[in-house]
Amino acid sequence: MNYNQKLKEKFQFHPQIRRIAQHRHLPKSIYGQIKEQRIMREARRRKELNRRKHSKPGSMPFVPERRKHIVAVVK
């Protein structure tokens, strides 16, 4: 492990080593969960757009994604 660490330090400015070092290495299960969450979020967005498309104009107000997660406004 020490040898590998020294090699990383020695060649840290090499483009390929830098590229590998800058990437986040996560377990495969976490990548799968991220992918699943993205699919679910896109499905919710698509369903909301379809509901808005097939409902009376103005009956479904558009709420930005960032505003949906706000619980309360502090005064």
C-alpha distances in whole Angstrom, upper triangle without the diagonal:
4,5,5,6,9,10,11,12,14,15,16,20,20,22,20,16,18,20,17,15,19,19,19,17,19,20,23,25,25,26,29,30,30,32,34,35,36,38,40,40,42,44,45,46,48,50,51,52,54,56,57,58,60,62,64,63,62,62,58,57,54,51,48,45,43,47,46,44,45,47,49,50,50,53
4,5,5,6,9,10,11,12,14,15,19,19,22,20,17,18,21,18,16,19,21,21,19,22,23,26,28,28,29,32,33,33,35,37,38,38,41,43,43,44,47,48,48,50,52,53,54,56,58,59,60,63,64,66,65,64,64,60,59,55,53,49,46,45,48,48,45,47,48,50,51,51,54
4,5,5,6,9,10,10,12,14,17,17,20,18,15,17,20,17,16,20,21,21,20,23,24,27,29,29,29,32,34,34,35,38,39,39,41,44,44,45,47,49,49,51,53,54,55,57,59,60,61,63,65,67,66,65,65,61,60,56,54,51,47,46,50,50,47,49,50,53,53,53,56
4,5,5,6,9,10,11,12,15,15,17,15,12,14,16,14,12,16,17,18,17,19,21,23,26,26,26,29,31,30,32,35,35,35,38,40,40,41,44,45,46,47,50,51,51,53,55,56,57,60,61,64,63,62,62,58,56,53,51,47,44,43,46,46,44,46,47,50,51,51,54
4,5,5,6,9,10,10,14,15,17,16,12,13,16,13,11,15,16,17,16,19,21,24,26,26,26,29,30,30,32,34,35,35,38,40,39,41,43,45,45,47,49,50,50,53,55,55,56,59,60,63,61,60,60,57,55,52,49,46,43,41,45,45,42,44,45,48,48,48,51
4,5,5,6,9,10,13,14,17,16,13,14,17,15,13,17,19,20,19,23,25,27,30,29,29,33,34,33,35,38,38,38,41,43,43,44,47,48,48,50,52,53,53,56,58,58,59,62,63,66,64,63,63,59,58,54,52,48,45,44,47,48,45,47,48,50,51,51,53
4,5,5,6,8,11,11,14,13,10,12,15,13,12,16,17,19,19,22,24,26,29,29,28,31,33,32,34,37,37,37,39,42,42,42,45,47,47,48,51,52,52,54,56,57,58,60,62,64,63,62,62,59,57,54,51,48,45,44,47,47,45,47,49,51,51,52,54
4,6,5,5,9,10,12,11,7,9,12,10,8,12,14,16,16,19,22,24,27,26,25,29,30,29,30,34,34,34,36,39,38,39,42,43,43,45,48,48,49,51,53,53,54,57,58,61,59,59,59,55,53,50,47,44,41,40,43,44,41,43,45,47,48,48,51
4,6,5,9,10,13,13,10,10,14,13,11,13,16,18,18,22,24,27,30,28,28,32,33,31,33,36,36,36,39,41,40,41,44,45,45,47,50,50,50,53,55,55,56,59,60,62,61,60,60,56,55,51,49,45,42,41,44,45,42,44,46,48,48,48,50
4,6,8,9,13,13,10,11,15,14,13,16,18,20,21,25,27,29,32,31,30,34,35,34,35,39,39,38,41,43,43,44,47,48,47,49,52,53,53,55,57,57,58,61,63,65,63,62,63,59,57,54,51,48,45,44,47,48,45,47,49,51,51,51,54
4,5,5,9,9,7,8,12,12,11,14,16,19,19,23,26,27,31,29,28,32,34,32,33,37,37,36,39,41,41,41,44,46,45,47,50,50,50,53,55,55,55,59,60,62,61,60,60,57,55,51,49,46,43,42,45,46,44,46,48,50,50,50,53
4,6,8,9,6,6,10,10,8,10,13,16,17,21,24,26,29,27,26,30,31,29,31,34,34,33,36,39,38,38,42,43,42,44,47,47,47,50,52,52,53,56,57,59,58,57,57,54,52,48,46,42,40,38,42,43,41,42,45,46,46,47,49
4,6,9,7,6,10,11,10,12,15,18,19,23,26,28,31,29,28,32,33,31,32,35,35,34,37,39,38,39,42,43,42,44,47,47,47,50,52,52,52,56,57,59,57,56,57,53,52,48,46,42,40,39,42,43,41,43,45,47,47,47,50
4,6,5,6,9,10,11,12,15,18,19,23,26,27,30,29,27,31,33,30,31,35,35,34,36,39,38,38,42,43,42,43,47,47,47,49,52,52,52,55,57,59,57,57,57,54,52,48,46,43,40,40,43,44,42,44,47,49,49,49,52
4,6,5,6,9,10,11,13,16,18,21,24,25,28,27,25,28,30,28,28,32,32,31,33,36,35,35,38,40,39,40,43,44,43,46,48,48,49,52,53,56,54,53,54,51,49,45,43,40,37,37,41,41,40,42,45,47,47,47,50
4,5,5,6,9,10,11,15,16,19,22,22,26,25,23,26,28,26,26,30,31,29,32,35,34,34,37,39,38,39,42,43,43,45,48,48,48,51,53,55,54,53,54,50,49,45,43,40,37,37,41,41,39,42,44,47,47,48,51
4,5,5,6,9,10,13,14,18,20,22,25,24,22,26,28,26,27,30,31,30,32,35,34,35,38,39,39,40,43,44,44,46,49,49,49,52,54,56,55,54,55,51,49,46,44,40,38,37,41,41,39,41,44,46,46,47,50
4,5,5,6,9,12,14,17,21,22,25,23,22,25,27,25,26,29,29,28,31,34,33,33,36,38,37,38,42,42,42,44,47,46,47,50,52,54,52,52,52,49,47,43,41,37,35,34,38,38,36,38,41,43,43,44,46
4,6,5,7,10,12,16,19,19,23,21,19,23,24,22,23,26,27,25,28,30,30,30,33,35,34,35,38,39,39,41,43,43,44,47,49,51,49,49,49,46,44,41,39,35,32,32,36,36,34,37,39,42,42,43,46
4,6,6,9,9,13,16,17,20,19,17,21,22,21,22,25,26,25,27,30,29,30,33,34,34,35,38,39,39,41,44,44,45,48,49,52,50,50,50,46,45,41,39,36,33,33,36,36,34,37,39,42,42,43,46
4,6,8,9,13,16,18,21,19,18,22,23,21,23,26,26,25,28,31,30,31,34,35,35,36,39,40,40,43,45,45,46,49,50,52,51,50,50,47,45,42,39,36,33,32,36,36,34,36,38,40,41,41,44
4,7,9,13,16,18,20,18,17,21,22,19,21,24,24,23,26,28,27,28,31,32,32,34,37,37,37,40,42,42,43,46,47,49,48,47,47,43,42,38,36,32,30,28,32,33,31,33,35,37,38,38,41
4,6,9,13,14,17,15,13,17,18,16,17,21,21,20,23,25,25,25,28,30,29,31,34,34,35,37,39,39,40,43,44,47,46,45,45,41,40,36,34,31,28,27,31,31,29,31,34,36,37,38,41
4,6,10,12,14,12,11,15,16,14,16,19,19,18,21,23,23,24,27,28,28,30,32,33,34,36,38,38,40,42,43,46,45,44,44,40,39,35,33,30,26,26,29,29,27,29,31,34,35,36,39
4,7,9,12,10,10,13,15,14,15,18,19,19,22,23,24,25,27,29,29,31,33,34,35,37,39,40,41,43,45,47,46,46,45,42,40,37,35,32,28,28,31,31,28,31,33,36,37,38,41
4,6,8,7,7,10,11,11,13,15,16,17,19,21,21,23,25,26,27,29,31,32,33,35,37,38,39,41,42,45,45,44,43,39,39,36,33,30,27,26,30,29,26,29,31,34,35,36,40
4,5,6,7,9,10,11,13,15,16,17,19,20,22,23,25,26,28,29,31,32,34,35,37,38,40,41,43,46,45,45,44,40,40,37,34,32,28,28,31,30,28,30,32,35,37,38,42
4,5,5,6,9,10,11,12,14,15,17,19,20,21,23,25,26,27,29,31,32,33,35,36,37,39,41,44,44,43,43,39,39,36,34,31,28,28,31,30,28,31,32,36,38,39,43
4,5,5,6,9,10,10,12,14,15,16,18,20,21,23,24,26,27,29,30,32,33,35,36,38,39,42,42,42,41,37,37,34,32,30,26,27,30,28,26,29,30,33,36,37,41
4,5,5,6,9,10,11,12,14,15,16,18,20,21,23,24,26,27,29,30,32,33,35,36,37,40,40,40,39,35,34,32,29,27,23,24,26,25,23,26,27,30,32,34,38
4,5,5,6,9,10,11,12,14,15,17,18,20,21,23,24,26,27,29,30,32,33,35,36,39,39,39,38,34,34,31,29,26,23,23,26,25,23,26,28,31,33,35,39
4,5,5,6,9,10,11,12,14,15,17,18,20,21,23,24,26,27,29,30,31,33,35,38,38,38,37,33,33,30,28,26,23,24,27,25,23,27,28,32,34,36,40
4,5,5,6,9,10,10,12,14,15,16,18,20,21,23,24,26,27,29,30,32,33,36,36,35,34,31,31,28,26,24,20,21,24,22,20,24,25,28,31,33,36
4,5,5,6,9,10,11,12,14,15,17,18,20,21,23,24,26,27,28,30,32,35,34,34,33,29,29,26,24,21,18,19,22,20,18,22,24,27,29,31,35
4,5,5,6,9,10,11,12,14,15,16,18,20,21,23,24,26,27,29,30,34,33,33,32,29,29,26,24,22,19,20,23,21,20,24,26,29,31,34,37
4,5,5,6,9,10,11,12,14,15,17,18,20,21,23,24,26,27,29,32,32,32,31,27,27,25,23,22,18,20,23,20,19,23,25,28,31,33,37
4,5,5,6,9,10,11,12,14,15,17,18,20,21,23,24,26,27,30,30,29,28,25,25,22,20,18,15,16,19,16,16,19,21,24,27,29,33
4,5,5,6,9,10,11,12,14,15,17,18,20,21,22,24,26,29,28,28,27,24,23,21,19,17,14,16,18,16,16,20,22,25,27,30,33
4,6,5,6,9,10,10,12,14,15,16,18,20,21,23,24,28,28,28,27,23,24,21,20,19,15,18,20,18,18,22,24,28,30,32,36
4,5,5,6,9,10,11,12,14,15,16,18,20,21,22,26,26,26,25,21,22,19,18,17,14,17,18,16,16,20,21,25,27,30,33
4,5,5,6,9,10,11,12,14,15,17,18,20,21,24,24,23,22,19,19,16,15,14,10,13,15,13,13,17,19,22,24,27,30
4,5,5,6,9,10,10,12,14,15,16,18,20,23,23,23,22,19,19,16,15,14,12,15,17,15,16,20,22,25,27,30,33
4,5,5,6,9,10,10,12,14,15,17,18,22,22,22,21,18,19,17,16,16,14,17,19,16,17,21,23,26,28,31,34
4,5,5,6,9,10,11,12,14,15,16,20,20,20,18,15,16,14,13,13,11,14,15,13,14,18,19,23,25,28,31
4,5,5,6,9,10,11,12,14,15,18,18,18,17,14,14,11,11,11,9,13,14,12,14,17,20,23,24,28,30
4,5,5,6,9,10,10,12,14,17,17,18,17,14,15,13,14,14,13,17,18,16,18,21,23,26,28,31,34
4,5,5,6,9,10,11,12,16,16,17,16,13,14,13,14,15,14,18,18,16,18,21,23,26,27,31,34
4,5,5,6,8,10,11,13,14,14,13,9,11,10,11,12,12,15,15,13,16,19,20,23,24,28,31
4,5,5,6,9,10,13,12,13,13,10,11,10,11,12,13,16,17,15,18,21,23,25,26,30,32
4,5,5,6,9,12,13,14,13,11,13,13,15,16,16,20,20,18,21,24,26,28,29,33,35
4,5,5,6,10,11,12,10,8,11,11,14,16,16,20,19,17,20,22,24,26,28,31,34
4,6,5,8,8,9,8,6,8,9,12,14,15,18,18,16,20,22,23,25,26,30,32
4,6,8,8,10,11,10,12,12,15,16,18,21,21,20,23,25,27,29,30,34,35
4,7,9,11,11,10,13,14,17,19,20,24,23,22,25,27,28,30,32,35,37
4,6,8,7,8,11,13,16,18,20,23,22,20,24,26,27,28,29,33,35
4,6,6,8,11,13,16,19,21,24,23,22,25,26,28,29,30,33,34
4,6,7,9,11,15,17,20,23,21,21,24,25,27,28,28,32,33
4,6,6,9,12,15,18,21,18,18,22,23,24,24,25,28,29
4,6,10,12,16,18,21,18,17,21,22,23,23,24,28,29
4,6,9,12,14,17,15,14,18,19,20,21,22,26,27
4,6,10,12,15,12,12,16,16,18,19,19,23,24
4,6,9,12,10,10,14,15,17,18,19,22,24
4,6,8,7,7,10,11,14,15,15,19,21
4,5,5,7,10,11,14,15,16,19,21
4,5,5,7,10,13,15,16,19,22
4,6,6,7,11,13,13,16,19
4,6,5,9,10,11,14,16
4,6,8,11,12,16,18
4,6,9,11,14,18
4,6,7,10,14
4,7,10,13
4,6,10
4,6
4
